[in-house]
Each structure stands twice: as structure tokens, then as C-alpha cells.
Amino acid sequence: MKESFSNFALIGIGGYIAKKHLEAIRHNNCNLIAALDKNDSVGIMDHWFPEAFFFTEFERFDRFVDKLKRQSGKKIDYVSICTPNHLHDSHIKFALKSNSNAICEKPLVLNPWNLDALEKAQLETGKKIFNILQLRLHPIVKKIKNNLIDKNTVSKKNEIDLTYITSRGNWYFHSWKGNIEKSGGIATNIGIHFFDLLHAIFGKAQSNEIHLSSMKRASGNIEFKNARVRWFLSIDANDLPSDVIKSNKKIYRSINVNNKELVFTDGFEDLHSKSYAKILNNEGFGIDEARLAIETVSKIRNFKELTLKGDYHPMLKKIKL
């Protein structure tokens, strides 16, 4: 194996998304020094980094990272954060205080005002915070920008339907993901990347209207300067299109742009590795890039007046609310 050029620690290695980060660390020729999780079912480490130190207690992990910080050539360059959403803020600050850069899963934080505190922490420590916004690296983004969006239109806006259905079992509602105070709700937990995708293409939203917000589904409209977006999110398998169900798939992602549909269920396999490569080249996405989507999902979460009228997503006509 080639010599590693960056040392990593990972918080939350027992979680679902940690595998993507382990792959990204390995594929970018880096080394995992230590990992932390309150659960000890982390046999996945044997495949990627069997020699990495593992801790189930934060205090011992903290002491180990602090010791490495004082040893020449041993310090942790990056801390990857794969923990529940409500813990991201605290774990990012831990990374910075440990003289390490932070690489955090979505969402960076749950509330926009937490970003201001993180910006101050960056300035105080001289370290950087990177957010995994992998959909920005998906080939579909370039296709939408270059081929489907009429940026020069004046008389009418681009009409877009965004649909994301990813089925989840009963376990979901009994985990931290089903707790809105920990996950931020469905729009934050499964929708944040797609709202970030919209902002990356269209910029700042002009208005935000919510038609549905429940444990299983959320839907609404977002209006941009040159686009109107009807969006629908669901974790209910009953909402999957019949052809998806027949093919025994559990996920459906679709963007319909001016009556041209792009189904992008595939193409996600190496996006974390590409994200890490950009970060290691100091080209990753930081607080500024993450802000607009976090502001949007915060508005969705705190929206009080739900109304199913006007130009709503066509999926809402097919389901029992």
C-alpha cells in the first residue's frame, strides 16, 4: 500500500454512512488512525483499517486524539463526522479544538444560527469545516445546468418537479431519525442534499411554500428567480412508482425539468470519494455553500400554515393524506 499523506479520525463509525467515508479515506490514499462509536458492532473496520484504534467512550477518544496532537507527524489532520444530525455541531467544534479540519455529513447543523458560531470557531482555530454535498458532483448537475435550463428566459420560469422516495421500515421511527429534534425531520434528514442541489443550480430562493409535512412525507413549492420547483419527499414504500416496485428497487429519484424527466437513481457510488479528493485538494464545500439549504430546511421545519391548494406536486393527488 502507498504511503498515506493525511491522518484521519472518524466519529460515528457504527452508522450507515460511515462505510462511504471509510471507502473515501482508503481510495484517497489516507489512513484512519482512530474511530469512535458508542456501539461496538464495527466489524467493517476489518475490511478497511483493521489496525485503527477504536473507542466506545468519548473521553478516552478525546485523550488519545489530544496525545497525538502533541506528537510530531502523528496528529489527526481530519476528523470525519458521521453522527446523528443534532450532534454535528458539537463534534465539529471538537475537531477544530483538536487542531484538525472537520469533514461532516449532511446537514452541517440543524439551525442557521449555529453556522455563525462555527464560522467564529474556524477563525479562532485556523482550521476548516467541510460539508459532504456529494450531489453537486453528480453528472446530472452539469446536464441540468448546461442542457435543460433556459437561463435566458424572461417570459416564463423553468418548471421543475423534484421527487425523492426512499423506503424505510418501522425501525426508522424508533431511531434518532424519527425524532425531529435530533434529525430535523424528513426534509432535513433525507432532503437536505436535494435542496442544496437546487440552490447550487438556482441560487437563493425567493419564496417557500409548504403543502405537507409529516413523519413519512413532506412536499411544497420553492420559487427561484428563474425556476419554480414542486418537490416531494417520502420514506413510504407505497409511494414508489409501480415499475420501481416491480423491479424490486427501494429508491426513486427524479427531476422533471420543463417536461423532460431525468431519473437519477444510479451514479452515486463514488461521490464520497470524489468529495474527499476535492477536500484534500482544498476545494471542498464549506459553510458558505451549506448555508442556503440549511436556511431552507429550517423554514420547512418551522412552517406553521400548511395548505394543500394552488400548484402542488402531482404526487399529492395520488396518496391519501
N, C-alpha and C positions, 0 to 999 in steps of 0.2 A: 504494500500500500504506500502511496506517495505521502510525503511529509505534510502534516496539517499546517495551515497558516493562521487559523483562528481557533481559539478555545471557546467552547460553549457550555452553559448550564441550561437545564430545562426544568421549568416548574409546571407540574400537571402532566407528567408522563403517563399516567394511567388513563388519560382521557382518549376519546375517539380520534381527535385531530392530531394527537402527538405523533402518530406514525408518519404523517405528511412532513412534519418538522424533522423527524429523525432521518427520513429519506433525503430531505433537502440539505441537512448538515453533512451527511455522507457524500452525496452527489457533488457537493461543492468543495469536497476535499478538506473538510474541517473535522474537529474532534470534539466529542461530547465528554466532558470531564466529570460532571455530576448531574444528578436528577433528583427531583423531589415529588412525592405524591403521598397523600395520606393513606391511600390504598396500596397494597403490596403485590397486586396482580399485574406485574410489569415484565413478564417473560419476554415481551417484544424486544427488550434491550439486548437479549442474547443474539438476536439476528443482526443488530446494527452496531452496538457498542457494549459488548459483554464486560469490558474492563472498567466501565464508568462507575463511579461511586453512586450509591443510591441511598436516599434518606426518606423516612416517613415522618420525621419531626422537623418542623421549620427551624427550630433553634439550633439543631445540630447542622443542618444545611447552611444556615447563616454563618455559623462559626467556621465551617470548612471553607466557604467562599471568601470570608474575611481573611483567613490564613493565607489563601492563595494570592490574595491581593497584595500581600507583603513580600511575596517571593518573586524574584526576577524571572521572567519567562514563563511563569505558571498562572498568571492572573486570568480570570474569565473575561474574554473580550465581549461576548454577547450572552445575554440571558433570554432564552425563548420562553414565552408565556402562553400556556395552553390551558389555563384555569377557567373556572366559571366566570361569566362576564362581570359580576359585581366585585370580583377580586382583582381585576386587571389593574386598576388604578394603584392599589397598594403594592402589587408585585412589580409594576413598572418603576415605582419610586425605590423599591428595594434594589432593583438592578442598577439604577443611576447612583444610589448611595454606595453601591459596591464597586464603583468606578468601572461599570460595564455599560454597554449600549443595550437597549431593550428592543426585542422583536416580539410584537404582541399580536395575537389573533384578534379577529373582529369580535365585537366592536372595541375600539381602543378604550373607551369609557362609556358609561350609560348616559351621562348628562353633559351637555355642552360646557357648563361652567367648570367641570373637572379638567377640561383641556387647558384652561388658563393656568391652573396650578402646575400642570405638567410642563407647560412652556417655561415657567419660572424655574422648575427643577432642572430642566435642560440647561438653562443659562447658568445656574449655580454650580452644576457639576461638570459642564463642558461635554457631557455625553449626549447621545442622540436616541430618539424614540422612533421606531419604525413600525408601521401597521401593515399587516398582510392584507393587501387589497388585490388578490390574485385575478379577479375578473377583468381588471384593467389590462392584463396581459393576454387575455383570451383573444384568439384571432377574430372573433365576432365583433369586437370593439372597432377594429380597423375597418371591417367590412361595413359596419353601420355608418361610421364617420365618412368614409370615402365613397361608398356606392349607393347608400339608401337615403341618407339625409339630405334634403334640399336646403342648404344653409342660406340660400339667397331668396327664399320665398318670402313674399311680403303680404300677399293677399290671403294666405291661409297658413296655418301651422301644420307641422308634421303630426300625424295621428298615430299613436303608438299604444299597443296593448302588451303589457308585460304579465306573464303568467308563470308562477313557480309553485309546483306541487311536489312535496317530498313526504311520503307517508311515514308516520311514526306510530308505534304501538302504545299501549296503555302505560308502559314504563315512563314515557316522556312526561306525563302529568304528575308523576310522583318523584321526579328528579328535580334538580335545581332549574332545569329548562322550563318546567311548568310553573315556576314561581316568578311572577312578573317583577318582583323586587330584586331577584337575582339575575334573571335573564334579560329583562326589559320587555318581555312579551314577544309574540311571534314576529312582529315587524322588525324588531331589533335582532332577535336571535337567528332567524333564517333569512330575513330580508335585507340586512344591512349592506351586503355586497351588491345587491341589485340596485339599491338606492344610490350607493356610491357609483355604480356603473352609469346611472342616469346623470348624476352630477358631473361625472368625468366627461360625458359627451355634451351635455346641455348647459352646464354651469349652475348658477343659483336659481332656486325655484321662486316663482312669483306668487303662487298660491298653493294651498294644500287642503284638500277636502277628503274627509274620511266617511265611507259608507258602511263599513262593517269592521268590528274589532271584537274578537272572541278568543278563547283559548286555542281553537283549531284553525281559525281563518281571520284574515284581515284584507280589506280592499278599500281603494279610494282613487282619487284623481290628483295628479300633480301637474301644474301648468308652468312651463318654462317660456322663455322669450320666443323660441321658435318650435315648441313642441307641446302637445297635450298628451299626457300619459295616464292611461287607465291601468291600474295594477291590481293583481290578485295573488294572495299567498295562502297556502293551505298545507296542513300536515295530515289531512284526512284522505285515506286511500280511495274513498268513494268518489272523490273529485277527479281522479285520474281519467283521462280520455280512454275510451273503450279499446282503441288499438294498442295503447300503452299497457293496459291490463292484460290483454290477450298475449302480448309479448313477454309477460311476466316481469315487467320492469316496475320500479317503485318511485321513479323520479321523472318529472316532466318539466322542462324549462323551455319557454317560448317567448320570442319577441316578435310581434307583428308590427311592421313599420310601413305605413301607407299601403295597407292591404298586401304586403309581402311578408310572409311568415318565415322566421328563422328559428328552427328548433335546435337548441344547442345543449342537448343532454350529454354530449361527448366533448372531449377536448380539455378535460380538467386534470388529467393525470399528472402532469409535470409542472403545474403552475406555481406550486410552493417552491420547487427547486429554482424556477426562474426568478421568483420573488427574492429568494435568498441571494442569488447571483447578483441581482441589482443592488441589494443592500450591501453586500460585501464590496461592491464597486462604488459605494457611497451614492447610489442612485435610487435608494428606496423611497417609499411613500411615508411621509411624516405627519405631524399634527395638522398642518395646513390642509393637506389632501383629505384627511379624515373628517374634518370639521363639518362640512355641509351635510353629509349623510347622517352624522350623529345629531345634528340640529333637526333634520327631517324626522328621524325615528322618535326623537323626544317629543316633537309636536304630535305625531301619530299616537304615542302612548298617552299623552295628556289631553287629547281631543275630547271634548265633552258632548258635543251635539252631533250624534250620528244621524245621518239621514239618507234613506235609500230613494233618492229622486235625482232627476237630471240624467246626465250622460255617464252612467255607471258601467263597470266591467261586465261583459256578456256572461261570464261565469255565474254572476249573481242571479241570473234568470233561470239557471239550471238546478240550483240547490235549494233545499229547504232551510231557511234561516231560523 
